[in-house]
Amino acid sequence: MLSQVEGGPGAEPGRGFDPDTASPARIYDFYLGGKDNYASDRAVAEQMIAAHPVAVAGAKGNRRFLIRAVETLARAGVRQFIDIGAGIPTSPNTHEVAKRLQPDAKVVYVDNDPVVLAHTRALRDAPGVLAVEGDLRHPDAILDDAALNQHIDFTQPVGLLLVAVLHFIRHEEQPERLVERLVRRLAPGSHLVVSTASSEGHSPQDVARFEATYQKSSSPLVLHSRAEVDVWMDGFEVLDPGVASVFKWRADEEIPGNLSFLGAVGRLPTR
């Protein structure tokens, strides 16, 4: 997920490392059982788990959704992937999944958390893998990045991954505008993969309680509705089963508790 140690996905790149400010990337690492997290991250994670006991199951289910989505794109012939808000590498990571089916696949990981970038740049020996500093709230800077453009051929299909990142974009920051700006560069046959924590099935009081747990982190938590996901997928041929629980997207997992975590994959039609 896109984050940084100071300022969240909207802060300017290059901000310094602050272990005392919780980072969503490191919180997510804690949920997944990783060790690249600090006391500040664990405190927020434990508060979230207390308010929403299925938070860990949601993070793990979202990760499995990412794997299935990347496999789907690779089977469809996609050989280029841009993973925005990639987070701390967790095996199998996007490039590992893609390369199982497309050995020559190229993957760009985009993030602006210095901890994430340090870990991702350590993958430099993996063929076809590139780490780029970037911020979801500045899509043009990502699209214009020189290294990214040397790595990715935008005249060919691209798999754009916005997985567990848009729920760190506030409504007033118009996430639909950010998505639209990114997909404008994509060639026909490209795919968009999104997932987000959702307000579906939760009372306004529950939504407020869940969102409040991230007040001490560097980024807000914003639960989005199914209708918002539909807007993000506008212009794409949404693959079956459509906008669905990440647990049910091309799987048949048991949904724990009242978890609402939505995912969708769409394909840009050929002209």
Sequence and secondary structure as in RCSB ss.txt:
>XXXX:A:sequence
MLSQVEGGPGAEPGRGFDPDTASPARIYDFYLGGKDNYASDRAVAEQMIAAHPVAVAGAKGNRRFLIRAVETLAR
AGVRQFIDIGAGIPTSPNTHEVAKRLQPDAKVVYVDNDPVVLAHTRALRDAPGVLAVEGDLRHPDAILDDAALNQ
HIDFTQPVGLLLVAVLHFIRHEEQPERLVERLVRRLAPGSHLVVSTASSEGHSPQDVARFEATYQKSSSPLVLHS
RAEVDVWMDGFEVLDPGVASVFKWRADEEIPGNLSFLGAVGRLPTR
>XXXX:A:secstr
    TTTGGGS TT    TTSB HHHHHHHHTT S   HHHHHHHHHHHHH TTHHHHHHHHHHHHHHHHHHHHH
TT  EEEEET  S  SS HHHHHHHH TT EEEEEE  HHHHHHHHTTTTSTTEEEEE  TT HHHHHT HHHHH
H  TTS  EEEEES GGGS GGG HHHHHHHHHTT  TT EEEEEEEB TT  HHHHHHHHHGGGGBSS    B 
HHHHHHHTTTSEE TT SEETTTTTS     TT  EEEEEEE    
